[in-house]
Amino acid sequence: MENFLFILIYLGIGLALRSVSKFSADTPVVLNNLVLYVALPALIIEKLPQLHFSWALLIPALTPWLLLAIVVVLIVMLSRLLHWDRATTAAMLIVLPLGNTSFLGFPMIQALFGEAWMPYAMIYDQVGSFVALATYSSILAAYYGENQPQVTWRSMLLRVATFPPFLALCIGLVLKQWPYPPMFASLLHSLSATLVPLIMIAVGYQLQFKWHGERVSPLLTGLSIKLVVMPLLALIGCLLLGFSGKAVDVAVFEAAMPPMISAGAIAMMAGLAPRLVAGLVGYGLLLSFLTLPLWHWLLSIYNR
């Protein structure tokens, strides 16, 4: 639990920096870019050699896509039942299926489970969440959004191919069969060690405690689906199929992550219920610091 305490301290530092005039509103953007272009690729290249290819990899690879399909059907049904407007439905479709599986998922898995679980988390994030963000979310935003550019297969492939963590995944796969020189391994470790402090300080800097939306019902429904229903579906599915182990722990825990910040940004840029989206992302992040330790506890019981 010491690592979890460190995460709370990093969050506190981020909150405190908001009152320091030398730090501008762009501070989280700078920190997130450092993570995206340096720390996260270094972590992927460092940890990928620990990944041993097996059928168990299909669990974190397929879980996000299966959950996406189920959640889409669920949202469409709820939209008709609760009479959500077009913008609310579109925002929920874009934001809810995708979790914050790297920027929050990686440090939380490191803190609560350990380094050995990280390669499975990378598969869940890169094969599932990121590819879905670049394809599914972009297509929906272009379809529902106002004055959004047309999404083409070429633009989606280019986005995937030039995304730094995905490039790191490809490099790591190529280098997997060769041991890293000691100096290179030390360099990767020192760079990847900055990931958790940078992410959590950026998250703390952006934390908001106010809700300005007019409708609470979609917010509560969305948070319930993301933080409770999705991981519960993943856990029940693995239980029924008799699966267990690190791959299951990661699949369920990553499914419990709050809404992805990048997916929220796509929805807001498309003009789709921006207040609702901000509430889903912000309050989801805050509540996840209560729900994620609970899911970790449930998984510890499941694995006994």
N, C-alpha and C positions, 0 to 999 in steps of 0.2 A: 504493500500500500504506500510505500515511500514514494514511488514514482507518481502515483495518483496525487499525492500531496504536492509534489513538484508542479504538476499540471495546474493545480489550484493557485499556487504561488505565481506561476507565469501569467495566469489570467488576471490575478491581482495587479501584477506589474503593468499589464496592458491597460487596465482600468485607470491606474494611477497616472500613466503617461498622458492620458487625455487632458489632464489639468496642467501639463507642462507646455508652455507656449512654444518651445523650440520644436515640438512635434506637430506637424500639420495634419490635415484631414487625409492626405495621401499616404500617411505612414503605413496603414495596413496594406495598401496596394504595393508599396515597395517591399515590405516583408513577405507578402504572398508571392511576389515575383522571384524573390531570392529562393523561396521554397520550391517554386515551380521549375526554375531553371538551374538550380544548384543542388539544394539539399535533397529533394525528392529523387532526382535522377541518380545521385550518388548512393542513396539508400537502396534503390532498386538494383543497381549494378553490384553493390556490395552483398546484398542478401540473396540474389537470384541463384548463385551457385549452391545454396542450401536446399533448393527446391529439387526434389526427386520425383521425376515423372511417374505418375501412377493413375489408376482409375479414380482415386480420391480427389484428384484435381478437378474432375468434372463437377464436383459439388459446389465449390466456390465459383466456377466458371458459368454454370447453368442456373444457379439459384437466382441471381439478379434478373435474368431474363424471364424465368418462370413467374417470379413475383411481379415483374412489370406487367405481364399479360393478365394476371389475376387482379391487380390493382386497377388497371384500365377498365376492366369489366365492372368492378365494384364501384368506381367513380361514376361511370355512365349510369348505372342503376340508381345510385344515390342522387345524381343530378336530376333525374326524372322524378324520383320520389320526393325530394326536398325542394324542387323547383328552382335550382340554381340557374343564374343567367349564363349566357354564352361565355363571357369573360371569366367568370368564376370557375366554370367547368374546365375551360382550357388551362387556366392557371393550375388547377389541381392535377390535371392530366400531365402537365409538364414537370411540376415540382415534386409531387408525392412519390412516384415510383423510384426516384433516384436519391440516394443517401450521400451524406458527407463522408464517403468511405476512405478518402485519403487524408484530407486536411484535418479531420477529427478522428477518423477510424484508425489510422496508423498510430498516432501517439497513444490513443486509448488502448489499443491492442498491446502495444509495447508495455504500457503501464500495468494493465490488469492481467495479461496472459504471459507475455515474454517474447523474446526475440525469435524463438523457434516457430511462432505462429505467423510471423511477418510475410514469408513467401506466399502463403495462401491468401493473405490479405491483398497482396499485389495482384494476384490473379483475379480476385473478385473485383478489384477496382479497375484494372486496365482492360480486362476482357469483358467485364460487365458494365460497370457504371460509366466509365469514360466513353466507351464506344456507343452506349445508349445516349449519352449526352450529345455526342457529335452527330448522331443520326436521328434518333427518335425525337429528342427535344427540339432540335433545329427544324425538323420538318413540321412539327406541330406549331412552333412559334411562327413559321412562315405562313402556315395555313390560316391560323386564327388571328395573327397579329395585324396591326394596321401599318400599311406601307412597308412591310417586311420584304427584303430581297428574296427572290426565288432560290430555293435550295436545290442544288444539283448533286448528282453522285460524285462528280469531279471535285466540287467544293468540300463535300464531306470527307472524301478520301484524302484530300490535301490537308484538311484540318487534323485528321488522325495521324497522317504520316509526319507532320511537322510538330506534333505535340511533344515537348521535351521528355516527360516521363515515358511515353510510348516509345520514343527513340531509345531511351535508356533500357527499356524492356528488350528491344531488339538487340541492342549491343550486348546486354547481359546474356541473352540466349546464345549469341555467337561466341562469347568468351567463356561460356559455362564449362567447357571441357578442359580449359587451361587454368592452372592455379595462378593467382595474382602474385606479382612480385611484392615482397614485404612493404616496400616504400609506397607502392600504389594502393595496397590494401589499407595502410595507415592513413593515407590521404583520403580515401573513400570514407573510412570510419570517422575521421575528424569532421568532414563535411556533412555526413549524414547525421552526426550528433547534434547539429544545429537545428534539425528539422522540428523537433518538439518545442523548444523554446520560441523559435520564430513563429510557428503556427499559433501557439497558445497566446503569445503576446499580441499578435494581430487580432485574434478572436476576442481577447479581452478588451482591446481598444475599440472594437466595433459593437460590443454588447449594448443592447437597448432594452430598457425596462418599461417602455410605454406602448400601449396599444391604441392606435388612432382609428381603427376600423369601425364601420357602422354595424357590421354583422358578425356576431361571435360564433354562430352555429357552424359555418364552413371552417372556421379556424379550429374549433374544438374537434370537429369531425376529422379534419386533415391530420391534426397532431395525433389523434387516437389511432388512425390508420398507420401512420408512419412509425410511431414509437412503440405501439403495442401489437396491432394486427399483423403487420408484415413479419416481424421476428417470430411471432407466435405461429404463423403459417409455416415459416421455414423450420421451426423446431418440430412441429407436428409432422411435417413431411418427412424429416430425417428420422423421427421416432417410428413412424409407420414403416419406413423402408429398412429400419434396423441399422442405420448409419451412426457412427460415433467417431470421435477422434478430433484432431486439430482442424481438419477441413470443415467439420460440422460446427465446431466452436466459432470459427471465423465467419462461416456463412450466416449463422444466426445472429452473431454480434454485429456484423456489418449491416445486416438487414434492419437492425435496431437503430442505426444512425439517423440523426435528424435530417431534414431536407437539405439537399446539396446547394451550397451557396451559388455555384455557377449556374445551375438550373434555374434558381430564383432570379438571377441576373438576366438570363435569357427571357424569362416570362415578363419581367418588369420592362425590359427594353422593347418588348412587343406590345406594351401597354395593356397587359392582361392582369387586372385586379392587383395593382402594385401594393396597396395597403395590406391586402390579404397575404400576398406573397411575402412581404416584409415580416408580417406576424408569424407566418409558418416557419420562416428561416430563423428569425430572432428568438421567438419563444421555444421553438423546437430545440435550438442550441442550449438554451438555459435548462429546459426540462431534462435534456439528455444527460446532464450531470447527476441527475437523480435516477433516471431509468436505466442507464448503461451499467452502473454497478449492480443494480437489481438483476439485469439479464446475465451478468457475469456470475452472480450467485446462483441463479437458476441453472446455468450451464454446468456449474461445479456439482450441483445435485444430480443433473442428468448423466454426468460422466462417472458417478460413483458405481 
